[in-house]
Amino acid sequence: MEEADGIILGSPTYFCNVSTELKALIDRAGLVSIANEYILRRKVGAAVVAMRRAGAAHVYSSINYFFGINHMIIPGSSYWNLGIGLKPGDILKDKEGLATFRDLGANMAWLLEKLCG
Ligand SMILES: Cc1cc2nc3c(=O)[nH]c(=O)nc-3n(C[C@H](O)[C@H](O)[C@H](O)COP(=O)(O)O)c2cc1C
């Protein structure tokens, strides 16, 4: 994470929240960053969330809180960055989700080009 210019954090929605694996990363990396004069400062951060039915907005917010408190820069998209699916490959049926991720990728690449050349 320290070496990256851009960071994508993804999580499924588990009982309306991030996975325990991602929460462990947020807690550890967040504290290490803050304790070392914000080593994640001005990196570009994007959240990517999967859900079956409900709760992804909360997961999306939790990841963006992590980016925000670490001085990171968050690109937008045409919707909040969530895809609908239960099993691997289900996302391919979520056309709006796919468009959201395509727009997110374009905006993140544009931003990284401006920031890092
Ligand atoms: C423990 C558990 C809790 C879940 N809770 C939710 C939920 O609150 N809302 C939702 O829409 N989907 C929920 N799901 C479905 C997952 O978000 C969705 O299927 C996801 O793509 C599964 O990713 P995975 O294969 O990495 O576990 C849950 C799935 C599991 C296994």
The ligand as a Gaussian input file, in Angstrom:
#p B3LYP/6-31G(d) Opt

LIG

0 1
 C      -22.066000     -14.084000       6.034000
 C      -22.727000     -13.408000       4.881000
 C      -23.485000     -12.285000       5.100000
 C      -24.105000     -11.620000       4.034000
 N      -24.822000     -10.478000       4.281000
 C      -25.367000      -9.820000       3.234000
 C      -26.071000      -8.594000       3.441000
 O      -26.196000      -8.071000       4.535000
 N      -26.600000      -7.985000       2.340000
 C      -26.463000      -8.497000       1.070000
 O      -26.977000      -7.909000       0.137000
 N      -25.777000      -9.620000       0.858000
 C      -25.231000     -10.307000       1.902000
 N      -24.524000     -11.446000       1.666000
 C      -24.268000     -11.831000       0.265000
 C      -22.894000     -11.297000      -0.179000
 O      -22.708000      -9.925000       0.035000
 C      -22.674000     -11.525000      -1.662000
 O      -23.186000     -12.707000      -2.050000
 C      -21.225000     -11.487000      -1.954000
 O      -21.016000     -11.320000      -3.303000
 C      -20.529000     -12.772000      -1.464000
 O      -19.137000     -12.599000      -1.613000
 P      -18.148000     -13.796000      -1.156000
 O      -18.372000     -14.911000      -2.142000
 O      -16.781000     -13.176000      -1.274000
 O      -18.496000     -14.185000       0.243000
 C      -23.929000     -12.122000       2.716000
 C      -23.157000     -13.263000       2.496000
 C      -22.569000     -13.920000       3.551000
 C      -21.730000     -15.152000       3.283000

